[in-house]
Amino acid sequence: MNDWNNKYLTDSAKSLRKNMTKEEKHLWYDFLKNLNVTVQRQKVLKCYIVDFYIHKAKLIIELDGSQHYTEKGERDDAVRDDYFRRNGYMVLRYTNLEIQKNFGGVCEDIMSHLTPHPSPDTLCQATPSPQGEG
């Protein structure tokens, strides 16, 4: 799936960038904006607008307010997340309360998804055999 802009959503995305929630502003100005990777706000991807997007990692970051915890909101989020995951994206979701009460933990979690992790094969090659030599 190519990342491309849906021209019909562009105006909505621009409006959302200008009217970020308190939690989106906090995450953007106090963490994401200063990362050494490009982070896009209110990015149009296919037929959706995502809160934050890091192309280099194919990482989508969503902040969830109360509307996400209705039956319809949860169902819509599940469909949306499944769509992105099937197309190779990772979706991270945080509640507004997590941003307010555990900002450091949220930032650490995001960083853990940006830092390359060694593959199991690499770990096995780097670890000495338990039997030793001889």
C-alpha positions in Angstrom: 0.0 0.0 0.0 1.4 3.4 -0.9 1.1 6.3 1.4 -0.8 8.8 -0.6 -3.1 11.8 0.2 -6.8 11.5 -0.3 -7.6 15.0 -1.6 -11.1 14.9 -0.1 -9.6 14.5 3.4 -6.8 17.1 3.1 -8.9 20.0 4.3 -10.1 18.1 7.3 -6.5 17.1 8.2 -5.4 20.8 7.9 -8.2 21.8 10.3 -7.3 19.0 12.8 -3.7 20.2 12.7 -4.8 23.7 13.6 -7.2 22.5 16.4 -5.2 19.8 18.1 -6.4 18.5 21.5 -4.5 19.4 24.6 -3.1 15.8 24.7 -2.1 15.9 21.0 -0.3 19.3 21.6 1.5 17.9 24.7 2.7 14.8 22.8 3.7 16.8 19.7 5.5 19.8 21.3 7.0 18.0 24.3 8.2 14.9 22.5 7.4 14.0 18.9 8.5 17.3 17.3 12.0 16.8 18.8 12.6 13.3 17.5 15.4 12.7 15.0 12.9 11.2 12.6 10.1 12.9 10.6 6.8 12.8 12.4 3.7 14.0 10.5 0.6 15.3 12.3 -2.9 14.5 11.1 -1.6 12.6 8.1 -4.0 11.4 5.5 -3.3 7.7 4.7 -5.7 6.3 2.1 -9.2 6.9 3.4 -8.2 7.8 7.0 -6.6 10.6 8.9 -4.1 9.4 11.6 -3.1 11.5 14.5 0.7 11.1 14.1 2.7 9.1 11.5 6.3 8.1 11.2 7.0 6.9 7.7 10.4 5.5 8.4 9.0 3.1 10.9 5.5 2.7 9.2 4.3 3.7 12.7 0.9 5.3 13.4 0.2 6.9 16.8 -3.4 7.5 17.8 -4.6 9.3 20.9 -8.0 8.2 22.0 -10.6 10.4 23.7 -13.9 9.4 25.1 -15.6 8.9 21.7 -13.3 5.9 21.1 -14.9 4.0 24.0 -18.4 3.8 22.7 -19.5 0.6 21.0 -19.3 2.3 17.6 -16.0 3.9 18.3 -14.4 0.7 19.4 -15.8 -1.1 16.4 -14.6 1.6 14.0 -11.1 1.6 15.6 -10.9 -2.2 15.3 -11.7 -2.0 11.5 -9.3 0.8 11.0 -6.4 -0.8 12.9 -6.9 -4.1 11.1 -6.8 -2.3 7.8 -3.5 -0.7 8.6 -1.9 -3.8 10.2 -2.9 -5.9 7.1 -1.0 -3.3 5.0 2.2 -3.4 7.1 1.7 -0.5 9.5 2.0 -0.7 13.3 -0.7 1.1 15.2 0.0 2.4 18.8 -3.0 3.7 20.7 -2.8 5.7 23.9 -5.7 7.2 25.9 -5.8 10.8 26.8 -5.5 9.8 30.4 -2.2 8.0 29.7 -0.9 11.2 28.1 -1.9 13.1 31.2 -0.8 10.6 33.9 2.0 8.6 32.3 3.6 10.8 29.7 7.1 9.4 30.3 5.8 5.9 29.9 4.1 6.7 26.6 7.3 8.3 25.3 9.3 5.3 26.3 6.9 3.0 24.6 7.0 5.0 21.3 10.8 5.0 21.4 10.8 1.2 21.9 9.0 0.9 18.6 11.5 3.2 16.8 14.6 1.5 18.1 15.7 -1.5 15.9 15.6 -4.7 17.8 18.0 -7.5 17.0 16.5 -10.5 15.3 16.5 -13.9 17.1 19.2 -15.1 14.6 21.5 -12.2 15.4 21.0 -12.9 19.1 21.9 -16.6 18.7 25.0 -15.8 16.7 26.2 -13.2 19.3 25.6 -15.5 22.3 28.3 -18.0 23.1 27.3 -21.7 23.1 26.4 -22.9 26.6 28.4 -26.0 26.0 31.6 -24.0 25.6 34.6 -25.3 23.7 36.0 -28.6 24.1 
